[in-house]
């Protein structure tokens, strides 16, 4: 009888220890707070474009950007080649819609750009398309071309962040996660502005509000698209 009691006590102690360890791990696990996120639809993408989007998403998922570090889309994803698993798919080249290996991944960079702006990152490099794209609103796109155009942003915070990128339910999701939440409330707005005939212009502004007070207002971009 005494032996059974000792066994029961040992099991109880072990269970409590596991609960304490599990709770400690949950409380201290990194990247549990979402700083900013963005979603785009894949409903109108071709199968080849979806394949390329999944390839780029897998390369980005889990990437950690340290404090003060500048992230590069082209460095993180690497060259878009057939040898690396990418397929030919529709893509914009200047003003024309062409077939290119890796076509479609600009939706990944554009979705990431929006998540990055909503997370307070310092945008170092970003290029708009020459024409408006369907995946994101005008002024919110980011075209990439390996060796030419890149998307780069800097983590200006004091904590590392991790990218969570996934494809599910006909959509692409990108989230920026940190160990703890940040104070600013960030809003990004794009408005049309006066433009010349044959083109459309948009200004995109980011505001950061801290404790109900405007902390910063920043013009992210002024973009002109062919009509």
C-alpha positions, 0 to 999 in steps of 0.5 A: 500500500505504501509503495502505491502511495509513493508511486502516486505521489511521484506521478503527481509530482511529474505531472505538475513538473510537466505542467510548469515546464509547459506553461513556462515554455508557452510564456517564453516561446519566441515570436508569439505576438503578431505585429502585422499581417496581410492576406491576398487572394489566389483565386485568379492565379494559374497553377504555375503561378500558384506553384511559384508562389508556394516555392517562394513562400516556403523560402520565406517562412521562418526567416528571422530578421534581427534588430538592425538587420536589413532583409532582402527578398532576393537574398532570402528567396534566391534566383528563380530558375527551373533548377530550383523548382520554379516554372514558367508563368505569366509575369509583368515585364515593364508594361507587357505581360510575358511568360517568365520562370518564377512568374507570380512571385511578385504577389509574394513580395507585394503581400510581404511589403504590406505586412512589413509596412503594417509592422513598422519596418523601415522600407529601404527599397521597393519598386512598383509595377508599371501597371496596376496589379490585381492582387493588391491595391495600387500603391501597395505593390512591390515588384521584384526581379532577381539582380535588378529590383528588390524588396528590402526593409530594416528591422528598426526595433530592439527585438528579432522578428520572424516571418510566417508565410503560408498558402491556404484556402485559396489565399496567401498569408504573411505575418510578422511575429515578435516575442512581444507586442509593440505599442504603436497602432499603425495604419497605411492608407493610399489615396489617388492624386492628380496625374497626367493624361494616360496615367494614374497616381497614388500617394501612400501614407503610414501613420503610427499612433502611440497611446492615442497620440499621433507619433509619426506620419510618413509618406511611403510612396508616390506611384504613377501607373500607366492607365 
